[in-house]
Amino acid sequence: MSLTPVEHAQRQILQKISPLDDEAVGLDEALGRSTTEDATALRTLPPADNSAMDGYALRAADVKSAPTALTIVERIFAGQLPRRELQPNECARIMTGGTLPRGADAVVMQEKTRALSDTAVEVLEAVKAGANVRARGEDSREGDVLVKKGTPLGIGELGLLWAQGLSTVRVTRRPRVGIVSSGDELVEIGMPHGGRIYDTNSPAIAAMVRRCGGLPRKLGIAPDRLEAVRQKIETGLAPDFDVLICIAGMSVGEKDYVREVLTMLGVNIDFWRVAMRPGKPLAFGTKGSTLVFGLPGNPVSSLVTFELFVRPALRKLQGLDSAVPEVPGVLGAPLKKPPGLKLFTRATVKLEGGALVATPLGSQTSGALTSAAGATHLIVLPPEVTEAAAGEKVTLIPVSWAA
């Protein structure tokens, strides 16, 4: 079977995906999630003109020239309503957020005044109408669309909704993701190892799922026996899950049963093996509405393939931007590779002279997590490139597994 180009594999996956159905959640649970309907303002904010700072509310016409003395007729704090309308040559002492009295159209900063008495103040500079005033409806007006359908909710967007007194919002629900590891060499963390290795893939991939908004559930380790692998994968294909991630067992080894079991259980495999390094033994398929990913067993390969294929899929399921982020950079050291495979090299990046300079990590083995720890970006070299010199321009992909 020929190798599938990276870009072709990414397109195939995303073409199979539509956003999940929606649900109403509390605003506290909505950060980063995509709205499924317009959110409309229920009230006008601010509800009245108010002061942007501590000072004096006045009529700009009274202070066209300065210094000018004005009579203080009241004091207004935030949350208080003015008691009267200002008359010519009058002002009101006002605090930040205080509602402007009728007749006032400007606020002079306290620092631009001099107290004459408890009832009089001298304005030292001329003030124009609208100065230091937050106008009624400046933030929103009743009936305005505050957040459009399909918008990811950041702190600013949530602030708009909180300000309206809203407590819930409709968003795309989070994808439910089952995770299965396989291999006789693996043991659950917390159990006696007996010379075997602890399963780091399942918790690492679960953390990645959680970080990009999914709800992971680890289904355990399947020993390298056909029936054991079948039982675990069958559990992951239940309607409880939108996505199943199988880790390891995707290659051509004597005990690599995952691909065989997926076919046995009716999974339509779109592709198997991708023209990339690390991560070549990658599979993707579907059974009904369930997306099925077969990730390589080497820890770094599973992280890289998750970054490039699974993360975009999970984001699209949530109605979020599914593009793999790319930024321009410069190589900090030379790189070489054989032709034919697209290379993704773990690197650290520093800003030097206005450019992101990417230095490959010393170890690039895909079986040791030390080669992923400390990585902030992947350096991308196209299949046809065999070497790149220090200082050469390259494409960089920020990794979501970094702190």
Residue pairs with C-beta under 8 A, 6 or more apart in sequence:
1 272
1 273
3 273
3 274
3 275
3 280
3 341
4 12
4 271
4 272
4 273
4 274
4 275
5 274
5 275
5 342
5 383
6 274
6 275
6 276
6 308
6 342
8 271
9 271
9 274
9 282
9 284
9 309
10 308
10 309
10 312
10 324
12 270
12 271
12 284
13 270
13 284
13 291
13 309
13 312
13 313
14 312
14 313
14 316
14 322
16 270
16 286
16 291
17 291
17 313
17 316
17 317
17 322
19 34
19 172
19 316
19 317
19 318
19 319
20 172
20 173
20 175
20 242
20 317
20 318
20 319
21 172
21 173
22 36
22 37
22 170
22 171
22 172
22 173
23 170
23 171
23 173
24 168
24 169
24 170
25 33
25 168
25 169
25 170
25 171
26 167
26 168
27 158
27 161
27 162
27 166
27 167
27 168
27 169
30 153
30 158
30 169
30 171
31 153
31 154
31 155
31 158
32 152
32 153
32 154
32 213
33 152
33 153
33 171
33 172
33 174
33 213
33 318
34 150
34 151
34 152
34 153
34 171
34 172
34 318
34 319
34 320
35 147
35 148
35 149
35 150
35 151
35 153
35 169
35 170
35 171
36 149
36 150
36 170
36 171
36 172
36 319
37 149
37 170
38 145
38 147
38 148
38 149
39 145
39 146
39 147
39 160
39 161
39 166
39 169
40 143
40 144
40 145
40 146
41 140
41 141
41 142
41 143
41 144
41 145
41 146
41 164
42 142
42 164
42 165
42 166
43 140
43 142
43 164
43 165
44 136
44 137
44 140
44 141
44 142
45 137
45 138
45 139
45 140
45 163
45 164
46 134
46 135
46 136
46 137
46 138
46 139
47 136
48 99
48 100
48 136
49 99
49 100
49 104
49 133
49 134
49 135
49 136
50 78
50 97
50 98
50 99
50 100
50 133
50 134
51 57
51 76
51 94
51 95
51 96
51 97
51 98
51 100
51 107
51 132
51 133
51 134
52 96
52 107
52 132
52 133
52 134
53 96
53 107
53 109
53 110
53 132
54 94
54 95
54 96
54 109
54 110
55 94
55 107
55 108
55 109
55 110
55 112
55 113
55 132
56 70
56 72
56 91
56 92
56 93
56 94
56 107
56 108
56 110
56 113
56 121
56 123
57 76
57 86
57 91
57 92
57 94
57 98
57 100
57 101
57 104
57 106
57 107
58 70
58 86
58 90
58 91
58 92
58 104
58 106
58 107
58 108
58 123
58 127
59 86
59 88
59 90
59 103
59 104
59 105
59 106
60 105
60 106
60 127
60 128
60 129
60 130
60 131
61 88
62 68
62 70
62 88
62 89
62 90
62 91
63 70
63 108
63 123
63 125
63 126
63 127
64 126
65 126
66 123
66 124
66 125
66 126
67 114
67 122
67 123
67 124
68 122
68 123
69 89
69 116
69 120
69 121
69 122
69 123
70 89
70 90
70 91
70 120
70 121
70 122
70 123
71 89
71 90
71 91
71 119
71 120
72 90
72 91
72 92
72 93
72 118
72 119
72 120
72 121
73 84
73 86
73 87
73 90
73 91
73 92
74 82
74 83
74 84
74 92
74 93
74 101
75 92
75 93
75 94
76 82
76 92
76 93
76 94
76 95
76 98
76 99
76 101
77 95
77 98
78 95
78 96
78 97
78 98
79 97
80 98
80 99
81 99
82 92
82 99
82 100
82 101
82 102
83 101
84 101
84 102
85 101
85 102
85 103
86 92
86 101
86 102
86 103
86 104
87 103
90 103
91 104
91 108
91 121
91 123
92 101
92 104
93 121
94 100
94 107
100 107
100 133
105 129
105 130
105 133
106 127
106 128
106 129
106 130
106 131
106 132
106 133
107 127
107 131
107 132
107 133
108 123
108 125
108 127
108 131
108 132
109 132
112 123
112 124
112 125
112 127
113 121
113 122
113 123
113 124
114 121
114 122
114 124
115 121
115 122
116 122
139 160
139 163
140 146
140 160
140 163
140 164
146 157
146 160
146 161
146 164
147 153
147 157
147 160
147 161
150 319
151 157
152 320
152 321
153 169
153 171
161 169
172 317
172 318
172 319
173 318
174 213
174 214
174 215
174 318
175 213
175 214
175 215
175 242
175 243
175 314
175 317
175 318
176 214
176 215
176 217
176 240
176 241
176 242
176 243
177 209
177 214
177 215
177 216
177 217
177 241
177 242
177 243
177 244
177 245
177 314
178 217
178 219
178 235
178 236
178 238
178 240
178 241
178 243
178 244
178 245
179 202
179 205
179 206
179 209
179 216
179 217
179 218
179 219
179 236
179 245
179 247
180 219
180 220
180 221
180 222
180 232
180 233
180 235
180 236
180 244
180 245
180 246
180 247
181 199
181 201
181 202
181 220
181 221
181 222
181 247
181 248
182 221
182 222
182 223
182 224
182 229
182 232
182 246
182 247
182 248
182 249
182 257
182 258
182 297
183 221
183 222
183 223
183 224
183 248
183 249
183 297
184 196
184 223
184 224
184 255
185 196
185 197
186 196
186 197
186 198
186 199
186 221
187 193
187 194
187 196
187 197
187 198
187 199
187 221
188 198
188 199
188 220
188 221
189 198
189 199
189 203
199 221
200 299
200 369
201 247
201 248
201 295
201 297
201 299
201 302
202 218
202 221
202 247
203 218
204 299
204 302
204 303
204 369
204 401
205 216
205 245
205 247
205 295
205 302
205 303
205 306
206 216
206 218
207 216
207 401
208 303
208 306
208 307
208 310
208 311
208 400
208 401
209 215
209 216
209 245
209 310
209 314
210 216
211 400
211 401
212 311
212 314
212 315
212 400
213 314
213 315
213 318
213 320
214 243
214 314
217 241
219 232
219 235
219 236
220 232
222 228
222 229
222 231
222 232
222 233
222 249
223 229
224 249
224 255
224 257
225 257
226 257
226 260
226 261
229 249
229 257
229 258
229 261
230 257
230 261
230 264
230 265
233 244
233 246
233 258
233 261
233 262
233 265
234 265
236 244
236 246
237 244
237 265
237 267
237 287
237 290
237 292
241 290
242 289
242 290
242 291
242 317
243 290
243 291
243 292
243 293
243 310
243 313
243 314
243 317
244 290
244 291
244 292
244 293
245 293
245 295
245 306
245 310
246 258
246 262
246 292
246 293
246 294
246 295
247 295
247 296
247 297
247 302
248 256
248 258
248 295
248 296
248 297
249 255
249 256
249 257
249 258
249 259
249 294
249 297
250 256
250 258
250 259
250 272
250 281
250 282
250 283
250 294
250 295
250 296
250 297
251 281
251 296
251 297
258 283
258 294
259 269
259 272
259 283
259 294
262 269
262 283
262 285
262 292
262 294
263 269
265 287
266 287
267 285
267 286
267 287
267 292
268 285
268 286
268 287
269 283
269 284
269 285
269 292
270 284
270 285
270 286
271 283
271 284
272 281
272 282
272 283
272 294
273 280
273 281
273 282
273 283
274 280
274 282
274 305
275 340
275 341
275 342
275 383
276 282
276 308
276 341
276 342
276 343
276 344
277 337
277 341
277 342
277 343
277 344
278 296
278 298
278 300
278 301
278 304
278 344
278 366
279 295
279 296
279 301
279 302
279 304
279 305
279 308
279 344
279 366
280 296
280 341
281 294
281 296
281 301
282 293
282 294
282 295
282 296
282 305
282 309
283 292
283 293
283 294
284 291
284 292
284 293
284 294
284 309
285 292
285 294
286 292
291 313
291 317
293 305
293 309
293 310
293 313
295 301
295 302
295 305
295 306
295 310
296 302
296 305
296 366
298 366
298 367
299 366
299 367
299 368
299 369
299 372
300 346
300 365
300 366
300 367
300 368
300 369
300 371
300 372
301 366
303 372
303 399
303 401
304 344
304 366
304 378
307 324
307 378
307 397
307 399
307 400
307 401
308 324
308 344
308 397
311 324
311 400
312 322
312 323
312 324
313 322
315 321
315 322
316 322
324 397
325 397
325 398
326 380
326 395
326 396
326 397
327 356
327 377
327 395
327 396
327 397
327 398
328 356
328 393
328 394
328 395
328 396
329 349
329 355
329 356
329 357
329 358
329 377
329 379
329 393
329 394
329 395
329 396
330 355
330 356
330 357
330 358
330 391
330 392
330 393
330 394
331 357
331 358
331 379
331 388
331 389
331 390
331 391
331 392
331 393
331 394
332 347
332 350
332 357
332 358
332 359
332 360
332 390
333 359
333 360
333 390
334 387
334 388
334 389
334 390
335 343
335 345
335 360
335 379
335 381
335 387
335 388
336 386
336 387
337 343
337 381
337 385
337 386
337 387
338 386
339 383
339 384
339 385
339 386
340 383
341 383
342 380
342 381
342 382
342 383
343 379
343 380
343 381
343 385
344 378
344 379
344 380
344 397
345 360
345 361
345 364
345 378
345 379
345 381
346 360
346 361
346 364
346 371
346 372
346 375
346 377
346 378
346 379
346 399
347 358
347 359
347 360
347 361
347 375
347 376
347 377
347 378
347 379
347 396
348 358
348 359
348 361
348 374
348 375
348 376
348 377
349 356
349 357
349 358
349 359
349 376
349 377
349 396
350 356
350 357
350 359
351 357
356 377
356 396
358 377
358 379
358 394
358 396
360 379
361 371
361 374
361 375
363 370
363 371
364 371
365 371
372 401
375 399
375 401
375 402
376 398
376 399
376 402
377 396
377 397
377 398
377 399
378 396
378 397
378 399
379 394
379 395
379 396
380 394
380 395
380 396
380 397
381 388
381 394
388 394
